[in-house]
Amino acid sequence: MKNKILQFKTNINCASCVASVTPFLDNAEGIENWDIDTQKRDKILTVMTEGITEREVIKAVENAGFKIEPIK
């Protein structure tokens, strides 16, 4: 599967929140790298995929206890 970039609005808004979600995203199969812009109002999560689906990213973030929705 070709790598692509997925973006999501989240409620991950501080360093502690980023630390909480890190193991969930780092351990998700199919993520090349990811970044959260906590400075912007929408708290944008950007994921460079290596085969993971949008639904799988959402599940990983929700399992960490955060809200997430895809940006269309």
VMD Tcl script that draws the C-alpha trace (Angstrom):
set ca {
  {0.00 0.00 0.00}
  {1.29 3.44 -0.93}
  {2.23 5.76 1.93}
  {-0.13 8.64 2.47}
  {-0.74 11.42 4.95}
  {-3.82 11.39 7.16}
  {-4.92 14.37 9.26}
  {-7.31 14.50 12.19}
  {-8.76 17.04 14.61}
  {-8.18 15.93 18.21}
  {-8.43 17.12 21.80}
  {-4.78 16.27 22.48}
  {-3.73 19.69 23.73}
  {-0.64 19.53 25.98}
  {2.67 17.74 26.48}
  {1.10 15.41 29.04}
  {-1.64 14.45 26.56}
  {0.97 13.82 23.86}
  {2.88 11.61 26.31}
  {-0.32 9.66 27.03}
  {-1.11 8.97 23.38}
  {2.50 8.28 22.30}
  {2.62 4.56 23.19}
  {-0.69 3.95 21.39}
  {0.51 5.59 18.17}
  {4.09 4.29 18.41}
  {2.84 0.72 18.81}
  {0.23 0.94 16.04}
  {1.23 -1.20 13.08}
  {1.55 0.79 9.86}
  {2.54 4.27 11.08}
  {5.80 5.62 9.68}
  {5.68 8.76 11.84}
  {3.21 11.14 13.41}
  {3.02 14.66 14.87}
  {0.46 16.70 16.80}
  {0.30 20.49 16.43}
  {-0.90 21.46 19.91}
  {-0.49 25.17 19.09}
  {-3.41 25.27 16.66}
  {-7.00 25.43 17.91}
  {-7.98 22.15 16.23}
  {-4.97 20.21 17.65}
  {-4.12 18.59 14.32}
  {-2.67 15.07 14.32}
  {-0.75 14.29 11.13}
  {0.08 10.64 10.43}
  {2.41 9.39 7.67}
  {1.06 5.93 6.97}
  {2.77 2.69 6.08}
  {-0.45 0.79 5.54}
  {-2.54 1.77 8.58}
  {-6.10 2.81 7.83}
  {-7.88 5.96 8.98}
  {-10.16 3.79 11.17}
  {-7.16 2.13 12.86}
  {-5.61 5.51 13.71}
  {-8.93 6.66 15.18}
  {-9.18 3.49 17.26}
  {-5.63 3.91 18.62}
  {-6.29 7.50 19.70}
  {-9.69 6.63 21.18}
  {-8.08 3.74 23.10}
  {-5.73 6.33 24.63}
  {-8.82 8.22 25.83}
  {-8.91 11.12 23.38}
  {-11.42 12.43 20.86}
  {-10.46 12.36 17.20}
  {-12.17 13.02 13.88}
  {-10.80 12.89 10.34}
  {-10.30 16.08 8.38}
  {-11.93 15.67 4.98}
}
mol new
graphics top color blue
foreach p $ca { graphics top sphere $p radius 0.5 }
foreach p [lrange $ca 0 end-1] q [lrange $ca 1 end] { graphics top cylinder $p $q radius 0.2 }
display resetview
